[in-house]
């Protein structure tokens, strides 16, 4: 089979498509003919040689990739043969060989892909989608909210825009550049703003008039995150889920007193402590995608173009969830 391998940490060009032996499923595992594999910003961090938070860097050479969707083509000992030929999606774990034409997964990690759901969308649902479900559960947007979403054209942000519209909230979507702003507008945001333009916060204030932002979902951090924070009305809330800009949003105890909002973090340990764990989030996200309630936006790249996909992610040149297709 062909797989994308990393022999040394460094730039995206270090990712190379190579021919490697087919993986064999061990007891309790299946082999999946991969149709789509998810790509994460954290994958670019690992590739560059930076350990992502509490995780250690993988041994080299390695095949990156954490989620795959495809068809079960082989089963290991102890696995019910009725899995053969079924369309499945699975989260493999950190840097677990998803960028390949075939991948092995534990049978207990499998979800059947609902009828009519594309493999690329299924991959996005159990990766980005499960995180979005957890964040939305904590944020709990309502029809009374003016909800501001940073990076609203991204994989998570595009789902937040959909969720805000579904509950009747007024949605303000921030995006970097005209093309992304257009995409956010197409998703249904009431106001789509280019946060790369100086003074974008004045545009938000002028458009809202007497209304104020009551909820911010911030995964960008840095200057944009700080400016968004300063838009939140007293009694509002801000939910953090990362900092794609490279710097967290600055927040002090005095900010809580000055602005009068509540602030929380919706990822990390909070995800794993949810009743039912991560698998329950994956199931809910798949159901939401199949019903059309929360449909991930995907940007596909051929498997052979994994390096180009990484460069696009790192330079914020993508819209939605990045997926490699075989």
C-alpha positions in Angstrom: 0.0 0.0 0.0 1.0 3.7 -0.2 1.3 5.8 2.9 2.6 9.2 3.9 5.6 8.8 6.1 7.7 11.2 8.2 11.4 10.3 8.6 12.6 13.5 10.3 10.8 16.3 12.1 10.7 19.6 10.2 8.9 21.3 7.3 5.9 20.0 5.4 8.2 18.8 2.6 9.4 16.0 5.0 6.1 14.2 4.4 6.7 11.7 1.6 4.3 9.2 -0.1 6.0 5.8 0.0 5.2 2.2 -0.6 5.0 0.2 2.6 3.8 -3.3 3.7 0.1 -3.7 4.2 -0.8 -3.6 7.9 -2.2 -6.8 9.4 -5.0 -6.6 12.0 -4.1 -8.2 15.3 -6.6 -9.9 17.6 -9.5 -7.5 18.2 -8.6 -5.3 15.2 -9.9 -4.7 11.7 -8.1 -3.4 8.6 -9.9 -0.6 6.8 -9.5 0.3 3.1 -9.2 4.0 3.8 -11.3 6.4 1.7 -10.6 9.5 3.8 -8.2 10.5 6.6 -8.5 13.6 8.8 -5.8 16.2 9.1 -5.4 18.4 12.2 -3.4 21.5 13.0 -1.8 19.4 15.8 -0.5 17.1 13.0 1.6 20.0 11.7 2.9 20.6 15.2 4.0 17.0 15.6 5.5 17.0 12.1 7.5 20.1 13.0 8.9 18.4 16.1 6.9 20.1 18.8 5.3 17.8 21.4 1.6 18.6 21.5 0.8 19.4 25.1 1.1 16.3 27.4 1.8 14.0 24.5 5.3 12.7 23.5 6.6 12.9 20.0 6.2 9.6 18.0 9.2 7.5 17.1 10.4 7.9 13.5 9.7 7.0 10.9 6.0 7.4 11.5 2.7 7.6 9.5 0.6 10.5 10.9 -3.1 10.6 11.0 -5.7 10.2 13.8 -9.1 9.4 12.1 -10.0 7.3 9.0 -13.2 6.3 7.2 -13.5 3.5 4.7 -14.6 -0.1 4.3 -13.5 -3.0 6.5 -11.6 -5.5 4.3 -10.0 -7.8 6.9 -10.5 -8.8 10.5 -8.2 -10.1 13.2 -8.7 -13.0 15.5 -11.9 -12.8 17.7 -13.6 -10.2 15.5 -17.1 -11.0 14.1 -16.7 -11.5 10.4 -20.0 -9.5 9.9 -17.8 -6.4 10.0 -16.4 -7.3 6.6 -17.6 -4.9 3.9 -19.1 -2.4 6.3 -18.6 1.3 5.9 -16.9 2.5 9.1 -15.2 5.5 10.7 -12.8 5.3 13.6 -10.5 7.5 15.7 -7.1 5.8 15.9 -5.4 7.9 18.5 -2.5 10.4 18.4 -0.3 10.0 15.2 -1.7 6.5 14.5 -1.1 5.8 10.8 -4.1 7.3 9.3 -2.4 8.9 6.2 -2.5 5.7 4.3 -4.5 3.5 1.9 -5.0 1.0 4.7 -5.2 1.3 8.4 -5.9 -0.9 11.4 -8.3 0.0 14.2 -9.6 -1.7 17.3 -13.0 -3.1 16.7 -14.4 -1.2 19.7 -13.4 2.1 18.2 -15.5 1.6 15.0 -18.7 3.5 14.2 -20.8 2.5 11.2 -21.1 5.4 8.7 -24.8 6.3 8.4 -26.3 5.7 5.0 -25.8 8.7 2.7 -23.0 10.2 4.6 -19.8 10.8 2.7 -16.6 9.3 4.1 -14.8 12.7 4.3 -17.8 14.1 6.2 -17.7 11.1 8.6 -14.1 11.7 9.3 -14.7 15.3 10.1 -17.7 14.4 12.3 -15.8 12.1 14.7 -12.8 14.4 14.9 -13.8 18.1 14.6 -17.5 17.3 15.1 -17.0 15.6 18.4 -15.1 18.5 19.7 -17.7 20.9 18.4 -20.5 19.0 20.2 -18.6 19.2 23.5 -17.9 23.0 23.1 -21.5 23.7 22.2 -22.7 21.7 25.1 -20.7 23.9 27.4 -21.5 27.2 25.6 -25.2 26.4 25.4 -26.2 29.1 22.8 -29.8 30.3 22.8 -32.0 32.5 20.7 -31.3 35.4 23.1 -27.6 35.3 22.3 -25.4 37.5 20.1 -22.8 34.8 19.4 -19.4 35.8 18.1 -17.3 33.0 16.5 -13.6 33.5 15.8 -12.2 31.6 12.8 -15.8 31.0 11.6 -14.7 29.5 8.3 -12.7 26.8 10.0 -13.7 23.2 10.7 -15.0 24.1 14.2 -16.1 27.6 13.5 -18.3 26.6 10.5 -20.2 24.1 12.8 -20.6 26.8 15.4 -22.2 29.1 12.8 -24.6 26.4 11.9 -25.5 25.7 15.5 -26.1 29.3 16.3 -28.4 29.7 13.4 -30.3 26.5 14.4 -31.2 27.9 17.8 -32.0 31.4 16.5 -29.0 33.3 17.9 -27.6 36.3 16.1 -24.3 35.0 14.7 -21.2 37.2 14.1 -18.6 35.2 12.2 -15.0 36.3 12.0 -12.8 35.1 9.2 -9.4 36.0 7.6 -9.8 37.4 4.1 -12.6 38.0 1.6 -13.1 34.4 0.4 -13.5 33.1 3.9 -15.8 36.0 4.8 -18.0 35.0 1.9 -18.0 31.4 3.0 -19.1 32.5 6.5 -21.9 34.6 5.0 -23.0 31.6 3.0 -23.2 29.5 6.1 -25.8 31.8 7.4 -24.0 34.2 9.7 -25.9 37.5 10.3 -22.7 39.4 10.1 -19.4 38.1 8.5 -16.3 40.2 9.3 -12.7 40.2 8.1 -10.7 40.3 11.3 -7.5 41.0 9.4 -8.8 44.5 8.8 -7.9 47.0 11.5 -10.9 48.3 13.3 -13.1 45.3 12.6 -14.5 45.5 16.2 -16.0 48.9 15.3 -17.8 47.3 12.4 -19.3 44.8 14.8 -20.4 47.5 17.3 -21.9 49.7 14.5 -23.8 46.8 13.0 -25.2 45.5 16.3 -26.3 49.0 17.4 -27.8 48.8 20.9 -27.3 45.0 21.0 -24.1 43.6 22.5 -22.1 40.3 22.2 -23.2 37.8 24.9 -21.2 34.8 23.8 -17.8 34.4 22.3 -16.4 31.0 21.0 -12.6 31.7 20.7 -10.2 29.2 19.1 -7.9 31.9 17.6 -6.4 33.7 20.6 -3.8 36.4 20.2 -4.9 39.9 19.2 -8.2 38.7 17.6 -9.2 36.8 20.7 -8.4 39.7 23.0 -10.4 42.1 20.8 -13.3 39.7 20.8 -13.1 39.4 24.6 -13.5 43.2 24.9 -16.8 43.1 23.0 -18.5 40.8 25.5 -21.3 42.5 27.5 -21.5 42.3 31.3 -23.1 39.0 32.2 -21.9 37.4 29.0 -19.6 34.5 28.6 -16.5 33.5 26.6 -15.5 29.9 25.9 -11.9 29.1 24.9 -10.9 26.1 22.8 -7.4 26.8 21.6 -5.2 29.4 19.9 -4.5 28.8 16.2 -2.8 32.2 16.1 0.1 30.7 18.2 -0.7 32.8 21.2 -3.5 32.3 23.8 -5.9 35.2 24.4 -4.6 37.2 27.3 -7.0 37.1 30.3 -6.5 38.2 33.9 -8.5 38.2 37.1 -8.9 41.9 36.7 -10.6 41.4 33.3 -13.3 39.3 35.0 -13.9 42.2 37.4 -13.7 44.9 34.7 -15.9 43.3 32.1 -18.2 41.2 34.3 -18.3 38.1 32.0 -17.6 34.4 32.8 -14.8 32.6 31.1 -14.2 28.8 30.7 -12.2 26.3 28.7 -14.1 23.6 26.8 -11.3 21.2 25.8 -8.6 19.1 27.5 -9.7 17.1 30.6 -13.3 18.4 30.3 -13.8 16.4 27.1 -12.8 13.1 28.7 -14.8 13.6 31.9 -18.1 13.9 30.0 -20.5 11.0 30.8 -20.0 8.4 28.0 -16.6 9.8 27.2 -15.3 10.7 23.8 -17.2 7.9 22.1 -20.5 9.4 23.1 -19.4 12.7 21.5 -18.5 10.9 18.3 -21.8 9.1 18.1 -23.7 12.4 18.6 -21.6 14.2 16.0 -22.2 11.5 13.4 -26.0 11.6 14.1 -26.0 15.3 13.8 -24.2 15.1 10.4 -26.4 12.4 9.1 -29.6 14.4 10.0 -28.2 17.5 8.4 -28.3 19.4 11.7 -24.5 20.0 11.9 -22.7 19.1 8.6 -18.9 19.6 8.7 -17.4 21.6 5.8 -14.5 19.7 4.3 -11.6 20.7 2.1 -10.2 17.5 0.4 -6.6 17.0 -0.7 -5.3 13.8 -2.5 -3.3 11.6 -0.1 -0.2 12.3 -2.2 -0.6 16.0 -1.4 -0.3 15.7 2.3 2.5 18.2 2.4 0.5 20.8 0.5 -2.4 20.2 3.0 -0.1 20.8 5.9 1.2 24.0 4.3 -2.3 25.2 3.6 -3.3 24.6 7.3 -0.2 26.4 8.6 -0.8 29.4 6.5 -4.6 29.5 7.2 -5.3 28.8 3.6 -8.1 26.3 4.2 -11.8 26.5 4.7 -13.4 23.8 6.9 -11.9 20.5 7.9 -8.9 19.3 5.9 -9.2 15.7 4.7 -6.9 13.5 2.7 -8.7 11.3 0.2 -7.3 8.1 -1.5 
